Amino acid sequence: MMRHAISRHAIPLAIALLLAAPFGAQAQQKQPPQKGPPPPAPAKPYTAISVKVPGPVSDPSFEAFRKQLGEAAAKKDRAALSTMVVAQGFFWEGEKGDQADKKKSGVDNLATIISLAGKQPVGWDILQGYAMEPTATTFPGKQGVICSPADPQFDEKQLEEVAKSTGADPGDFAYPLNPEIEVRAAANAKAPVTEKLGMVLIRIMPDPKQAAPAQNEVPLVRVVTPSGKVGFVSADVLAPLGNDQLCYVKDASGWKITGFVGTGPGQQ
């Protein structure tokens, strides 16, 4: 499955950025060029797919490192960040393999990938999001490297079957961050709760007509529940599949950022 979007905690939730566009990157690739995004497939019931979210990394030093990273990102402290990134050997696993510029330092590569420069550098907010993320999983083929956030565990074959039966794309599905998700009747946090969902994948149905949320207000995302009903869920309790990942390694001096997996907002 292709990776897209950013850490589940960053800017709260990449889903909010995709409300008016097809959620799945794969769907976008398959569609012919046109003036606007194609309309989403109609709502219909689908098989509920159980999902398990990995627990946090059980290493207090990793938590301490993330706290330092969050503080540096909040201050936009490039000098402090540079001490937290490997000087050499930084990798960037994109669609075409390792795309890191080996002539540049690790922090320069990271700055390019997540966009730390310019008038409105979103990369600092993104780093704060990663700093809040407690989960991580080992990276295949790189000893001692872990990447965050950890991918949720679910039956990918079952997801492909559900996507086919609903006319959606696998990338149109998100997973919950807690075991009790409230689905509301309208895109309003005070709207009546029509349904409650557990730890199952949830289909996102973009709504280009939906009004943008007020400043500092968490948006509600239009969804289709397994029962086939359309509702709205707070964006901060869902996470997109295929998150970009920030990778870390621990050496004698402690934890360091050592790589990135995905496209990166600086490249979109």
C-alpha positions in Angstrom: 0.0 0.0 0.0 1.4 3.4 -0.9 2.2 5.9 1.8 0.7 9.3 1.9 -0.2 12.0 4.4 1.7 12.6 7.7 1.8 11.5 11.3 -1.6 10.9 12.8 -1.1 13.7 15.3 0.3 16.3 13.0 -1.7 19.5 12.2 -4.4 17.5 13.5 -4.8 14.9 11.0 -4.0 14.7 7.3 -7.5 13.6 6.6 -8.6 17.2 7.2 -6.4 18.3 4.4 -8.1 15.8 2.0 -11.8 16.6 2.6 -12.3 18.0 -0.9 -10.2 15.5 -2.8 -10.1 11.7 -3.4 -8.5 10.2 -0.2 -6.6 7.4 -1.9 -3.4 8.2 -3.7 -3.9 5.0 -5.8 -7.3 6.3 -6.9 -5.8 9.5 -8.1 -3.3 7.6 -10.2 -5.9 5.5 -11.9 -8.2 8.4 -12.8 -7.7 10.2 -16.2 -6.9 13.9 -16.2 -10.0 16.0 -15.6 -11.0 19.5 -14.3 -12.1 18.3 -10.8 -11.9 15.2 -8.7 -14.3 12.4 -9.6 -17.4 12.1 -7.4 -17.0 9.5 -4.6 -18.7 6.1 -5.0 -22.1 6.0 -3.3 -22.5 4.9 0.3 -23.2 1.2 0.7 -22.7 -1.3 3.5 -19.4 -3.2 3.8 -17.8 -5.8 6.0 -16.3 -4.4 9.2 -12.5 -5.1 9.2 -10.9 -5.3 12.6 -7.8 -3.2 13.1 -5.2 -3.3 15.9 -3.1 -0.2 16.7 0.4 -1.1 18.1 1.3 0.1 21.6 4.0 2.7 22.5 7.7 2.0 22.4 8.7 0.7 25.8 11.9 2.7 26.2 11.9 5.8 28.5 14.8 7.3 26.6 12.8 7.3 23.4 10.0 9.3 25.2 12.6 11.7 26.5 14.1 12.2 23.0 10.6 12.9 21.6 10.1 15.5 24.2 13.3 17.2 23.2 12.3 17.0 19.6 9.0 18.6 20.3 10.6 21.4 22.2 13.1 22.1 19.4 10.3 22.0 16.8 8.1 24.4 18.8 11.0 26.9 18.9 11.9 26.3 15.3 15.4 25.7 16.5 17.4 24.4 13.5 20.6 24.2 15.6 19.1 22.0 18.2 17.4 19.8 15.5 20.7 19.3 13.8 22.1 17.6 16.9 19.1 15.2 16.8 19.7 14.0 13.2 22.5 11.7 12.1 25.2 13.6 10.3 25.7 10.9 7.7 23.8 7.9 6.5 20.4 9.6 6.5 18.0 7.7 4.2 14.8 8.6 2.5 12.7 5.7 1.2 10.4 7.0 -1.4 8.7 5.4 -4.4 12.0 5.0 -6.2 14.1 3.7 -3.3 16.5 5.8 -1.3 16.2 9.3 -2.6 18.4 11.1 0.0 21.1 13.3 -1.3 24.3 11.7 0.1 26.2 15.0 -0.5 24.0 16.8 2.1 23.9 16.4 5.8 21.1 14.5 7.5 19.3 17.6 8.8 19.5 19.3 5.3 17.8 16.2 3.8 15.2 16.2 6.4 14.6 19.9 5.9 14.0 19.3 2.2 11.6 16.4 2.7 9.3 18.0 5.3 9.7 21.6 4.3 11.5 23.5 7.1 12.3 26.6 4.9 10.2 29.4 3.4 7.7 31.9 4.7 5.4 29.3 6.1 7.5 26.2 6.8 5.0 23.4 7.7 7.8 21.1 8.7 8.1 22.4 12.2 4.4 21.6 12.9 5.0 18.2 11.3 7.9 17.5 13.6 5.8 18.4 16.6 3.3 15.8 15.4 5.9 13.1 15.2 7.3 14.1 18.6 3.8 13.3 20.0 3.7 9.9 18.4 4.7 7.1 20.9 4.4 4.1 18.5 7.1 2.8 16.1 8.0 -0.4 14.3 11.2 -1.9 13.1 12.4 -1.1 9.6 13.2 -4.1 7.5 16.8 -4.5 6.4 18.1 -1.7 8.7 19.3 -3.0 12.0 18.3 -1.0 15.1 16.1 1.4 13.1 12.5 2.0 14.1 10.0 4.1 12.2 7.0 6.1 13.6 4.1 5.9 13.6 3.7 2.1 13.6 1.4 0.8 10.9 -1.9 -0.6 12.2 -2.5 -4.3 11.8 -5.4 -5.5 9.7 -6.2 -7.9 6.8 -5.1 -6.1 3.7 -6.7 -8.7 1.4 -10.0 -8.1 3.1 -9.6 -4.4 2.6 -9.0 -4.9 -1.1 -12.2 -7.0 -1.3 -14.2 -4.3 0.6 -12.9 -1.5 -1.6 -13.8 -3.4 -4.7 -17.3 -4.1 -3.4 -18.0 -0.5 -2.5 -16.3 1.1 -5.5 -13.9 2.9 -3.2 -10.1 2.8 -3.1 -8.1 1.1 -0.2 -6.7 4.5 0.5 -10.1 5.9 1.3 -10.2 4.0 4.6 -8.9 5.3 7.9 -8.4 3.6 11.3 -9.6 4.8 14.7 -7.1 5.9 17.5 -9.4 4.7 20.3 -12.0 1.9 20.7 -15.1 4.1 20.8 -15.7 6.5 17.9 -18.8 8.6 17.9 -20.5 9.2 14.5 -22.6 12.3 14.3 -25.5 13.2 12.1 -24.0 16.4 10.8 -20.6 18.2 10.5 -21.1 19.7 13.9 -19.5 18.6 17.2 -22.9 19.2 18.9 -24.9 17.1 16.4 -26.6 14.0 17.7 -24.6 10.8 17.8 -26.2 8.3 15.4 -23.8 5.4 15.8 -20.7 4.3 17.8 -17.9 2.3 16.2 -15.1 0.2 17.6 -11.7 -0.7 16.3 -12.6 -1.2 12.6 -11.5 0.5 9.4 -13.8 3.4 8.4 -14.4 4.6 4.9 -13.8 8.4 4.3 -16.2 10.1 1.8 -14.7 13.5 0.8 -17.3 16.3 0.7 -16.1 19.2 -1.5 -19.1 21.3 -0.4 -18.3 21.0 3.3 -17.4 24.3 4.9 -13.9 24.8 6.3 -13.7 24.6 10.1 -13.1 27.7 12.1 -9.6 28.5 13.3 -8.4 26.1 16.0 -11.5 24.0 15.5 -11.0 20.3 14.8 -12.9 19.4 11.6 -15.4 16.6 11.3 -14.8 14.2 8.4 -17.7 12.7 6.4 -17.6 8.9 6.7 -19.5 5.8 5.6 -19.9 3.3 8.4 -19.9 -0.5 7.9 -23.7 -0.3 8.1 -23.7 1.9 5.0 -24.8 5.0 6.8 -23.2 8.4 6.1 -22.1 10.4 9.2 -19.4 12.6 10.5 -16.4 11.9 12.8 -14.0 14.2 14.5 -10.7 14.2 12.5 -8.6 13.9 15.6 -9.8 10.3 16.4 -9.0 8.9 13.0 -5.7 8.3 11.1 -5.1 7.7 7.4 -3.6 4.4 6.2 -0.1 4.6 4.9 1.3 7.4 7.0 4.7 8.9 6.1 7.1 7.8 8.8 10.0 9.4 10.6 12.8 6.9 11.5 15.1 6.7 14.5 18.2 4.8 15.6 19.8 4.6 19.0 23.6 4.6 19.3 26.0 5.2 22.2 25.1 8.9 22.4 21.3 8.2 22.4 18.5 8.5 19.9 18.9 10.2 16.5 16.6 10.8 13.5 18.1 8.6 10.8 15.6 8.6 7.9 12.1 9.2 6.4 9.7 6.8 4.7 7.2 8.3 2.2 6.7 11.3 -0.1 7.1 14.1 2.4 5.0 17.3 2.3 8.0 19.2 1.0 7.7 17.2 -2.2 3.9 17.4 -2.9 
